[in-house]
Each structure stands twice: as C-alpha cells, then as structure tokens.
Amino acid sequence: MLRVDVNADDLLHTRFALSPVFELNSLLRRLEAGNSPGWAAAHLDRLRPRFELLRRDTALDAVLALKVPESGANFVAPPPRTAAQTFDDDLAAIRATPAADARAEIDFYLGRRPTLPERVRRILTDRAAVTLLAEAIEAAWTELLADDWPRVRTVCERDVVHRTDRLSRSGWASALAGLAPQVRWNNSGIELPGFIGRDGTVSPGGAGVLFIPSVFIWPDVAAHLDDPTPKTVIYPARGAATFFSTPEALVPDALAALIGRSRARLLLALATPATTTQLGHGLDLPLGTISDHLSVLRRAALVRRTRVGRGVRYERTPLGESLASLGDEPE
C-alpha cells in the first residue's frame, strides 16, 4: 500500500487544481490501451481515427513511449502551477524543460523500452527531442481535446467546488470521502491501497498534496510522487459520466412534463452548485436561455443563488432537491 503522510503544514498547502495536460495524458492512455469504460466507448471510438493519424504523422508515438503502466515522464506532463492553468501554460512549461532533465527522463524510459521502433528511437535520441515532443503534444491537444475542453473543465471545476465545500465544512476525511475506492484518509494520512507500482510511505515535507480531478482517468487513479514535482494525486472527477451522456436522456419524463425539459435539465445539472457559464458548457445552452430558465426556477423556489467573489453560483433548494428526485422511484 502507498501512503502519503501529511503534517499541519501539508494540510495548509494541500490544494485542488485543474490540469489540461494531465487530462490529455489520461485521454492518450485510454486511446492507446483501447479498453474504454462502457459509457466512454462511443466518444473514444470517434477520436480513435484522429489518434491513429497523429501517430502516423507526428512524434506522438515517441510521447507514448515515455509512459509505462505505473509511471510516465514528468516533463511531458508538468503539474499545474496555478488554479487557472491553461494548455498554453502547460506547453510553455514543456518547451522550457532543461535539456539535461529531459535527457535523463528519456534515457530512463528508453531503458524500459528496449524494443522500440527505430523511428521512435530516433526522435527520442534527437537533440531537438523536447521540441518534437512538444509539437506532437500540441497537435494531440488540438485534434483530440481542445474542442471538448470547456465541457471537461466544467465537470472538473464542479468537482473542485464540491470537494472544497466539504473540506471547509467537515475537514479532509469528508473532502476525500468518495474520491475513489483507491483513495482514503486514515490516521492523518492519505492512503492509496490499490495503487499499482509503488508501496511504502512518502512525505510532501510541508509542501502539501496537489489533487487533480480528471474525466478520462475513470476508474483509475494516478500519482506523481517523484521530486522535485509536488506530490500529486489524479482521481476521477465526480460526475465524469455526464460528459459522455446525452443530456436529454438523463431527464425523467415526469419531471420534463411538469416544468419543461430545458428547466428539468438545469435542475438536474445543479446536483452540484454551478455558475451560468459552467451550466452553459455542460448543457450546451445559450447563456441567455439559461438565465431566463434560472429566473423561473428561482421564482418557484427551486433554486437559489449565492455570490462567490465576483461571480454568482446557483444551487438547488430543499424543494428543488425533492423535485429533482421525481422519476427516480418506479411507477
């Protein structure tokens, strides 16, 4: 079992963040492995022809060669430095990797992959390897994830809101409850009993732990534990399956008949509090339409709004919670 021991300073500096390049990394692993969860299979099948073209036309196979089941090269998936990390930030960090650091990681994985195709080996031993790998990662982002990122980001943002709310109300045990079967809080530490590839105990040394939600990693969990990068846990985002679902299919007919299908979709989407922008990305509805429907739901006392900083977040009232369950019980 792997355990991350945390002290008071670690708890103070532990945080949740989003990572575009980690999400891309999880997606690439899924596409390469070909073993998609049932609810994600159709989406990944649509991407697979583009993925195969990228493998043929770019250095993507060299990027994939820097991954093995239990680990991957850190420099091609750097942890986010800020809560508002963008893919451009990630790409800049990859391109800025010192040549010696990149070479050490590349040589390590070359040693783990003695039978690589000659084309891939040439790329990884090229003096311009970092540039070639960065170009392939950028192409993969553009072709495979950029268009879907607003919706993926919305799912992950709402997971972070849920976790941080639980943390502020009830502490770390509550925040980590239900994170994943492979992650648990026990005796002032984070345990990963099902983690593959490493056992023992590690310590963040007061720097805290970085938690990153992911849509495409489900049902797995990943961890970055090597210095000097932060101790990082990547876990399945709450509600990840909704990214792959047809929204209309999730609305019970009885609820749609009572308040209208669009308002029903909004009410169900507010299982986790959200802003109008997050709802727009998640439901693919115009912001004006969302605002109009939210106004009706507020007048009916089904939702309420709370100002958070400069923004406004909506959540269901107890009456809204009760109505959202309509259709859950068999007729």
TORTI-480298 format. One record per atom (N, C-alpha, C, O, CB): x negated, y, z. Coordinates in pm, whole numbers, plus 50000, padded with zeros to 5 digits. Glycine has a CB too. Layout:
XYZ...
This chain:
499164988050000500005000050000499125012550000498095012950066500955000150123499545022649926498845035549925499555045050020500785045950022498795041449781498755052150101499315061650197498555074850187497325075050178499245055850341499305085950189498725099250191498985105150329500115108750362499325108450077497935106050410498065111950543498095127150533497255133050466496915107350635499025133250599499145147850592499115153850732499665148350827500455151950520498445165350742498415172550870499265185150859499955187250759496955176050911499225193550962500075205550963499755214750847500665220450786499915213051095498455216450815498075224950702498585219150571499015226650483496555226650696498525205950557499015199650434500515202250417500975205250307498745184450437501275201050525502715203450516502995217850476503945220550402503405200350649502175227050524502365241150491502105243750343502765252250283501445249850576501165236450285500765238950146501365229150045501165230549925499265238550136502105219150094502765209850002503875217249927504585225449985503345197650078504015214149798504985221549716505525212749605504975202249572504335234249657506625217249548507215211149428506945220449310506975232649324508765208649447506685214649194506425222749074506815214648951507005202548958504935227049067506925221748837507205215348709505945215048625505085223848638508355222648635505825205148539504645203948454505035199348314505365187648294503635194148516505005208348216505295204148079504365193048029504825183647965505205216047986503055194148057502125184248002502265170848074502035160448011500675189348014502635170648203502905157948268504125151348207504145139148189503095159948418505145159348175506345153648112505995147847975506465137047940507435164348098505175155047899504735149747769503965136747789504145127247713503865160147694503115136347890502335124447918503245112547948503005101447900501385126948035504295114748028505245104048060505985099447934506215087547916506245108748166506355108947849507045105547725506145097347633506595087547574507505118147653504875101147621503935093747535503755079447586503695070047506502575100947530503665077847716503535064347772504765055947738504635044147704503335064847925505945061847748507175054547717507185050347568507505038947535508425063247749506825059747482506855056847339505815046447301506075037947216506625069647258504655046947363503615037047332503995023247382503785013247314502275041347393504575022647503504915009747562506105003347493506164991147477505215011447709507065011647451508235006347382509285000247473510294995247424507814996147284509075000547606510044994647700510875005647763510615009947875509324986347810511885010147691512695021547735513815016947827514435006547804513285029047615514085024947935515305022248012516525022847920516515030347822515455032548129517555015147950518695014147860519295027447822519595029747705519745005847920519465036547920520095049247891519195058647812519675068547758520515055948019517885055747805516965064247730516625058447593515995065247512515695066547809517015046147567516545039147449516895046447318516045047747230517125025347446518135051247306518545057747182517725070247156517305072747043520035061247186517475078247261516685090447245515255087147202514725093447111516675098647375514655077547267513275073947235513175067547097512185069447025512705064547341514175060047060514185054046925514205064846818513585063246712515395044646908514905075846843514925086846746513555093546734513185098346627515985097246787512815093746844511495100346842510395091346786509355096246742511125104646982510615078346787509525069146756508965070946614507745069946599510005054946773509755073446511509145075846379508195087846379507145087346317510235078046273508565098846450507655110346459506395106646535505295110946500508365122246527506565098746639505425094246720504435086246633503225088246641505905085546840504965077346551504085069346465503375077946361502215075346329504885058246396504055088046307503395097246213502265104946282501205106946224504415107146153502505109246404501455116146479500255107046502499115111646494502005121246613500495094646529499385085146549498585083546420497375081346424499915071446595499265084546309498575082946180497825095546139496725094746085499565079146071498425107246164497925119646106497115128346202496475137946158499065127646054497115125346330496385133546428495485124546514495385112446489497375141646519494855130446613493995122846705494805117446823494235115046930492845131746756496105115346806496925111046918496495097546973496555095347094498375110446877496045088346886495595075346936494395076847031494225068847123495225066046819493585087047008492465089647099492975094647234492415091247338491495099747037494045102847233494665107147359495215095047433495025093747554495805117547332495885086147361496465074347424495385065047479495615057947576497345066747323494205065047416493115056447463492575060747598491885053047665491995056347361492885073047639492425078147769493425075147880493415081547984492165093147761494285065247855495275061047955495215045947968495125038847868496715065847916495255041048090495445026948119496625026048215497035036348269494135020248179497185014048238498415013548319498325020348454499315026148500498794999348341497165019748519497085025148654496465038948663496365044548773496315015848740496035044748552495395057948560495305064148422495695058148321493975056948622494795076548418494585083748293493605094948315493385099148429495915089248238493005099848209492035110748219492715123248271493775127148221491375113448082492115129548371492725141348432492715153448340493645161448344492005144748559491705155048258491565167648184492615169048073492865180248029490185168648124493215158148027494255159347925495645161047986496625162747914494245147147834495735160448120497005162948190496705170148320496875164448428497775149548217496265182848312495895190148434497125193748516498155197448461495115202848398497025192648650498165196548737498505211248719497615219348692497845193648885499775214948734500165229048719499565237648829499465233448944501705230348720499165249748792498595259148889499675268248949499505273449059497505267548823500785270048876501835278948923503195272048910503325262148839501825292248844504185277448980505535271948972506165274548836507075267348795506415277749080505675284748765506235288348634505305284048521505175290948421506475303548627504665272448538503725267548439504405265548303505515260348296503085254448486503725269748196504225267448060503295257847988502185255048034504335280847982503755252947874502885244047798501665251647746500585245847737503645237647681501825264347713500665272247670499615272947781498415272647754501105286447630500075273947906499145273748020498405260448026497195259948045499895276348152499175249648009498565236248012497525234747901496425229847924499645225447997497895239047781496995237447667495715245647686494625241047652497705241747537495865257547741494675265747767493755258947867492535259447852495085279747819494345252547969493525245548068492795233748005491635231148038494395240748185493465226547916492815215247847491655220247762490555214647766493825207547759491895230747684490845236047596489655241547676488525241647626491415247147507489895246047800488835251947882488055241447962487175245148040489425262147976488345228747943487635218348018486145218847989485765218547872488195204347983485295219648090483845219248067483455206447994483965195648025483075220248201482565207647898482185196247814481685184447897481985172847868481105200347713480905187348002480355176548084481455168948158481385156748172479345182048184482475176248206483585169748277484385160848183484735149548216484505180248342484665166148064485405158247966484615145947925485175135047913485735166747842483305147547903482485136347859482455125347965482485113547931481055141047828482395129148093482355119048199483645110848200483605098648214482135125648337484785117448185486055110148183486195101848057486645090348063487225119848196485825107447942485915099947817485045087447823485485076647783485495108747698483825088747873482925077247881483495066447974483345054547948481535081547929484135070948083484745061148174485785052848101485785040548113485385068348295486675059248024487735051847956487225044447833487815034447794488845061347917486155049147772485525041247666485025028047724485115017647658484365049147601484505028547845484055016347910485185006747941484984994647945483335019648035486385012347963487565003847991488194998547863489024989447868488605011848072487815004347749488445000747621487364996447520487115003747424489285012647565486734984947540485614981047452486024977647309485174977247221484904969347511487314975147284487744970847151488544981547077489404978346995488574958147162488274994147105488995004947038488705005046888487595001546847488625018447099489695008946805489425010646662488305020746640488145030146718490695015046588487535018746535486385027346508486805041946490486085050946532485635022446384487955044246427488435058046408488625065046543488235076646558489755058046329489205058246639489435064046771488105066246842487915076546906490355054946855487195056746832485895058046898485125069946841484445077046915485065045046880485235072146711484525083646650485055096746707484285105846737484685083546496486375097846722486955110146777486465112446920486085123546955488495109446774486475101947001486125103447141484635105947164484245111147268486545091247217483805102247067482365104847081481935117447005480765121247010481575092847029482865123846937482565136246865482265147546964482875148147071483745140146773481345156246930481025167647018482225177047032482325184347131479815175446962483135176746934484335185146939485545177346990486685180746956484635190846800485315167047072486405158347116487505166047189488685163547166485865147347206487125175347277488145182847353489055190547259490265190747278487475192447453488475196847157489285204447060490215195146983491385198246965488375212046963489695183746938490515174246861491645168646946492775167146898489645162746808491365165647072492395160347160493445170947190494645168047193491775155247290493005183347214493955194247241494875196547122496065198947140493195207147275494335195747001495155197646881496205186546870497345189146831494275197846754495825174246903496785163146897497865164747004499035161946977496065149646916497495169147123498465171347230499435182547191500635181447216497755174747362498915193047131499785203947086500765199146980501945202646984498955215647031500295191046885501175185846781502245176746841503405177146799500365178146675501855168446939502825159547003503895167547077505075164047073502105150047099503485178247144504445186847212505445192747113506655192447137503725198047287504935198047003505795204446903506785194646843507965197946825504955210646793506325182646812507165172946741508085164946833509165160646791506295163546664507675162846958508385153247042509155159347159510135153347205507435143447094508735171147209509325175747334509745190447335510625194147412508385173447443509125198747253509365213247262510855216747252511355224747331508595220647153511565210747157512975214147139513825209847259514815216447292513515207547012513455198947324514225193747436513775199447570514445197247671514135178847440512645206647571512105210947699513065219547782513115217647903510845218547676513825228947723514745236647808515705227847888515985230648004515545246347723516215217347827517135208447898516395199748000516885197648111517885199547798515225194847961514425187048056514045195748175514145191448290513145181447987513625208048147513225217248254514395219848349514205220548470512715230548195515595221148294516775223648378516995212148475517255214448594518015225748290516915199748427517075188148516516025188548627516345186248744516965174948437514785191448591513705191448689513835203248786513595201648906512345192048619514215214948735514415226548823515485223748927515335227249044514785238948741516555217448885517645214848978517245204249081517715204749195518905210248901516395194949042515855185449140515045192949246515175190249365514985174749071514205202449201513375210049295514245218149390513955218949510512415219349219515325224249338516245231749425516835222449531516905226049649517385238249342517245210649489517835200949582516825197049690517155196749808518315188449506515585194049649514565189549745514185200649843514075198349963513315184649671513985212749790513565223649878514685227649974514415231550087513125235849795515945226649929517065229150020517075219050134517265222650250518395228749943516865206350101516835196050205515645197850297515735195550418516805182050142514535202050239513335204450321513585215550423513235214150540512135208050232514185226550377514415237850467515435234550575515385240150685514875249850389516365225550543517425222350639516995211450739517315212150857518675217950565516265201250687516085189250770514665183750773514425173750840516995178550721513715189950703512345185250710511965175450600512765172350511512115178850841510715170750608510165162750499510835149250483510995144450370508705160750520511215142950591511865129950579513125130950494513405122150412512215124250718513875141750512515095143950434514765147550289515415142750197515945154850498513755156050270513395160350135512945148650048513195148349928512305170850140512275138850110511765127450034512745115850028512525106349953510465122750093513815116550105514815105850103515425104749963515875114749907515925108450208515425092949908515995090949776515115095649663515545095449547517295097749767513875099949692512975104549585512735093449485512845095349364511625109549644512395081649537512205069649457511995058149553511505060349664510995071049358512345045849516512105034549606510635033049641510285027349745512625021649543509745038149553508305036749575507715047649663506505047749686507585036649443508535056949714508015068049794508825069049923510055068749920508065081549715508125070150036508845071750162507985079650260506755079750251509245057950222508655086350352507995093650460507975084750583509025079750624508715107350489506815082750643506715074050760505565078450849504415078850806506535059350717505895081750973504865084751073503875095351024502665093151024504115071951111504415106850982503605118250937502725115050817501595119650806502735123151051503275107150728502535104150606503465100150494504615096450517501535093150631502955101050371503715097250252503195083650207502015082150175503585107950138504085073850203503695060350165504245056950028505385060149994504185050050269503405050349948503805045549816503575030449814502575025749760502985052749701504515022749872504285008349890504225000649759503594990049754505355002549975504865005749653504854998349528503895003949425503965000349308506224998349470502975012749468502075019249373501045009349320500405002249398501365031249439500895008749188500004999149124498625005349105498515016649059500584994448989497594997949139496245002049104495425007849216494235010249197496315011848997496025010349333495235016049441495905013449575497115015449591495035030949419495105009049672495555007349809494685015849900493645021049858495524992449851495125017050026494325024450122494965037750158496145040050131492945026750069494165046450219494645059250268493815070550211492585069750206494605059650421494485081150167493805093150119494335105050198495415104450257494005095249965493575115950198493985127950270493815140150181492775141550116493175129650400494815149050176494665161450098493695171350161493305181050096496015168050081493295169150287492335178050351492835192150375492065201650371491115178750270494125193450398494705206650424495225213750302495855224250313493705215150489494965208250183495395214650058496845211350022497405217649932494495210549945497445201750088498825198250060498965188449945497985184849880499615210550030500195184149923500525174849816501405182049715502265190049753501235162149871501195179249588501995185049480502975174449431502565163749387501085190149362504275177449439505315168449391505875173949260506255185649252506455166749496505935165349157506395169649025507495160348976507255148448956505215169948923508725165448957509795157148902509625155048752509075163548681511165163548930510095143548705509965140248563511215133048515511775124848587508715131448538511655136148395512775129248333512345115848275513045105848290513405137948225511195115648208510815103848131510055093248211509825082248160509975108048015509665096248334508905086248410509795075448471509305064748505508115093148520511115078148484512015068548548511875054748486511785053748363513465073348538511835043848564512005043148709510665042548784510625038448900512825030948745509595046648720508275045448778507895057748861508615067748863507235043248669506765056748927506145067848999504675067948962504065057348947506345066549155504105079848946502665081048917502035090049021502715097949087502425086648773500715088849035499995097149132498625100749077497945092449018499855089949268498225113349096496865118049067496185120349201496625128849279496865131248978495125112949227494535113149361493045116349361492435117449468494765099949427492455117749244491005119849237490655134549256491335143349203490455114849103489605137049332489085150549346488505155149212488045146749135487995151249458488515168149180488945179149267490405183249246490845193449299488065191149245491155175449169492545179249144493375177049270493025168749353493125171249025494495184449285495345182449404495915168349407496135162149303496485192749405496165163449526496865150649540498285152849489499025161249541496865145449690498655145249386499895147949312500725135349299500195124649269499575153749173502035136449320502975125449302503995129749197504655140049212503675121549438504125121849091505135124448987506245114149005505985102149007504505123548841507475118749018508585109949055509785112548963509835123048899508975112049203510745103348956511915105148869512805116548918513225116649034512725092248861513095125948832513965137148868515375132248896515895123448826513975147748756515965137948997517365134849030518255139248914518155150648867517805141949163519105130348867519985133748755519335132348619519845137548520520475147748771518185125348612517485123948483518365117548376518285121148259516215115648501519215108148417520055101148319521005110648247521415107848135520845090148387521355121848311522295131048246521685137348121522425141448031522715141948342520355138048113519715143447993520045135047871520155140147760518205144348012520185122047892520385112847779521855109847754522175102747659519645099947805522755115247837524175111947826524915122247744524535133947741524805110747965525965117847677526865126947609527755133547712528515126547779527705119647501527685146847729528425153247839529905149947842530475147747949528265167947831530515149547723531955147047720532295133347778533365131447836532485148147577531375123847761531655110247808531665109247959532185099548015530645100547751531095119148025530995118848170532205124948239532305124448362529755125948214533135130748164534265137848223535475128548232535975123848129534615150448139535965125748353537185117548365538355124348295538505136548302537525115048514539185116548229540315122148155541275129548247541835139848209541065111048080541465124448369542415130948460541945144848498542755154148505542605122448587540655146448521540115159648557540175169048437540515180748452538665158348607539855163948317539915172348197541345177048172541555188448131539385164648075542325168248195543725172048174544155182748272545005191048239544625159848186543605182748392544025192148495543435206048475544155215948485543635186948630542135207048448541505220348441540845223248306540255233948289540475221548550540935214148211540295216148082538925209548079538215209248180540175231248051538545204347962537315196447953536065204847980535165200148049537215190047817535995217047928534795225147949534625228848096533515228148149534845237847864535715232748161535625236048303535305223548386534595224248486536945242348352535835212048342535525199548412534045196348399533405191848495536385187948356533495198548281532055196248262531235205248356530255200748416531645198748114531635217748367530925226948455531035222548601530035222648674531485241148438532225218848642532415214748781531575202448813530965201748920533905211848809531525192848723530725180848745529235184148742528455178348817531065170148641528845193348654527435197148645526935203748772525735203848798527215206448527527855209348851527465216148975527365206549093527485210749208528465227149007527145193849066526815184449173525555189249244525375186949363526615170049117524685196049168523545203149224523705217849190523985220949074522185197449170523545227049286523695241349255522825245449138521735240049118523355249849377523305255149059522595259148938522935273348900523975278648942522915249648822522075279548821522345292648763523085290748632523165279648580521025300648742523625301748578524295300848448523325296648339523695289148248524945314248412522065301248346521065297348245520815282448250520755275848146519745305148267520655276848371520445262548384521645254748332521485244448266520155258848529522835259548362524035252848312524095253548160524515243948094525295259148373523665264948103523675266347958522765256447890523135250347790523285280347919521545254847945520625245047888521155230847905521055222647813519235246247953521705228048020522155214448048523375210247969523515198647932522425212948192524285219747941525555216447877525645221347733526615218247663526675222147955524645228847690524645234047554525905242147525526555240347422524515222547454526235251247617527365260347601526845274747602525855277447669528435258147712527495283947530527075297947534527205303547675528125299847749527915306347436526295312547712526315318147847527605325747875528125325347986525125327247868528125332747774529385340047793530535330647825531355333547912529715348047669530595319447755531645309547781531505303947922532495302147992531585298247678530275301047962530045295748096530485305748202531155302148299528555292248115530125318448184530505328748280532025329948292532565331348402529915342248240532725329348177534195330248179534785318548257535675320448341534755330448035534305306448230534835294748298534505295048448535335291248530534285281948235533305299648483532935300548624533825310448698534165308448815531465304448638534195321248630535095331048692536445324748726537005327148833535305343148599536955316448634538225309648659538065299848775538925299148862538715302348532536985292248776536755282548883536575289449019536985284149122535535273948851535965301449017535815308949143537165313749193537445312849313534865321049123537995318849104539325323549147540175312149201541045314249285540055330349029539895300049152540635288349200539975282349324540405271949373540735277849090538925289049375538215284649497537565270949479537405263349575539185284049616537185267849355536505255149329534985256649331534265246949356536945249549194534495268749305533055271249313532835284549384533735292949393532405271449170531635286349435531245299149494529855302549443529145294049390531285298649652529475314949460528165318949414527355324949529527915330849622528275329049297526045323349520525135328449622523985335349553523415330049458524625317049714523645347249599522505354349541521225348449598521065347249719522585369649569520305344949509518995339449546517935347849476517715346449356518875324249506517285356649553516335365849491517075375249398518015382049439515245358349415516645375549272517315383949173518385376649095519075382549011516295389549077518535363849123519485355949046520705352049129520785355149247518825343448992521635345249063522855340449127522975325549099522845320948985524115348149075523215318049205523355303549192524775299649229525345304949324522325296049281525345290349153526705285649175526675271649236525795263649207527515285749043527675269049322527815255849381529285252949404530115262049408527015254749513529605240249420530985236349443531395239249587530585237649679531195221549410532635243349607533215244549740533685230649785533695221349704534395254949742534075229149913534645216249954535845212049868536025200249837535065216750100536675221849829537795218649741537285214049605537815204549548538725230849724536245220649553535665216649427535055202849434535155195049339534625226649384534415199649547533835186249567534945175749561534785165249500533075185449701536045178849627537145169349631537745167249492538045155949452538225174149728537905178349418538485177349284537525170249188537965163049098538845191449231536215172349205535235166049116535265150949127534845143849035533835171149146535765145949239535855131349255537065125449185537235113349180535895127649402537935134149130539145129449062538745120448946537955124248860540005141349012539295108748943538955099248836537915089248880537685079448810538455106548715537275091548998536315081649046537005069049094536455058049080535485087549158538205070549150538935058949202539725052349090540235059249002539885063149318539825039049091540605032348988542085035849000542605038049110540415017248997542735036248886544165039748885544995027948935546225028848941544615043848743
